[in-house]
Amino acid sequence: MSFAVLAFFSAIASAQEVAKLKITILSTMVTDLKGVGEWGFSALVETDSSRILFDVGGRPNTVRDNAAELKVNLSGIRQVVLSHNHNDHTAGLGTIRQQFPDGVTASVLYIAAGFYVRTAFNVGMLKADSSTYVSSGGRFVVIDRPQKIGPGIYLTGPVPRRYPEKNYPPGRTLVTPNGVVDDNVPEDMSMVVRTSRGLVVLTGCGHAGIVNTLEYVAQQFLGENVVAVVGGMHLLEAKDEQLDWTANKLKAMGIRYFLGAHCTGLNSVYRVREVTGMTKENCLVGTVGTTFDIDQGIKTGWLK
């Protein structure tokens, strides 16, 4: 076991918990009472000590405009996390930086190791936005292993693929020093928030596989219970057998809240609800404006 992993385990053992946690979805496929839906994802994570933007949407202005309509204040955000390098999670980066150009707000952007290995997918626009981000005072931090980024807040870094979930689009390839390989989105990472009620995991697309991700989190956090999973999980094309397998794994883990947005798929959420025995109060499709609060659970508009 490496020194870095031992150090992380030591930090976990004495880690802080957040007293408050609220996640607000700002970009996803389905809108409810307010905002505009798109093929993209973004969520604002608020704790008692941090405000973090997780992914920045699929179009330049969606997060900004939806936040304004929802009356969600984006000021005071010091950190931005990009779960992976697909344009439906990165397109709003330039707009966010332009809105907060003071070099303090949204000054740190986290990406996982391998983020820029992709050479033919959205690379031009993202590199331009990245250059602007840095030139205007922002800085990048590359995450290559589980790492704490704030009190009670962690990023997984790239997730090992124990199970062949293949929760990623087929047919894409990457050019690597070892030749052309399937693009399984190696840089995919998630966020973990530690609360007194358990761990909350936030995913952008879950391309590493949601079960792979959750089991990796449980391993890194020495078996602490994952109470909720929120975000995109790329189950929209999964067949019933895979959905049943996934749902039974979630059930065995004791997941109490499942908020599936973006690429999770509507029917996939309902299948998970059926197999796990959850209800429409704690297993829902995430819409623009839907919130998850560690004390109050999931709150949405009319769509359930």
Summary of the structure (lengths in Angstrom):
residues: 304
radius of gyration: 17.8
end to end distance: 45.1
largest distance: 50.4
contacts: 1093
relative contact order: 0.16
helix: 27%
strand: 26%
